[in-house]
């Protein structure tokens, strides 16, 4: 195909056709890969959800939510907790401003 003899409009049309064809083929390749993965998983008896979960790490496979463990807890009210990440909660600030050590809240 000799592009040098094509008009600018024809080249733009060709470019659009190429984009559409590439999208179509990429979709087909992804679909083909999914089918192959499913076939492999079924042939070895691995449920697809287990296969997907194992790629996300141990917490996801175990059903964990990925939450962070509590590191600080109010001694008088166990419902007031803090992971130590982000801004200090009001009760922690008040505790420290009252002259007490934050280490006393550590779990």
Steps between C-alpha positions, in 0.01 A plus 500: 500500500652828389407766753676782319225514234214516752326823594504628857131407538568147377790469742280612790232248401764230484631605840150473650448160340833384645401621849168316480665182372760513778230537767309209351808276490607595854152407623521169315844425648381575854195278448719222362737528800204483743371186331845338517538588868155361579579180311828454687336566837220254425743234377691502829190539715576845637197725550550830319428706812789324679727568206411868499525536879846345512631777277394765753705374791432296809253741661269501200518122469416465867206736461666788687395855438852637509432706812781618721536367853407726790809634677340735755192455717344725764542331841153599623306455174614209282279619213739792449783360292763631260733324257770762534449610140361831388403784731482433869144466626375763743520264796870430427579871473321567827687215666840633390411865575401386849864411561464124456716287277361357179686178586244441776237455227702248302334160459 
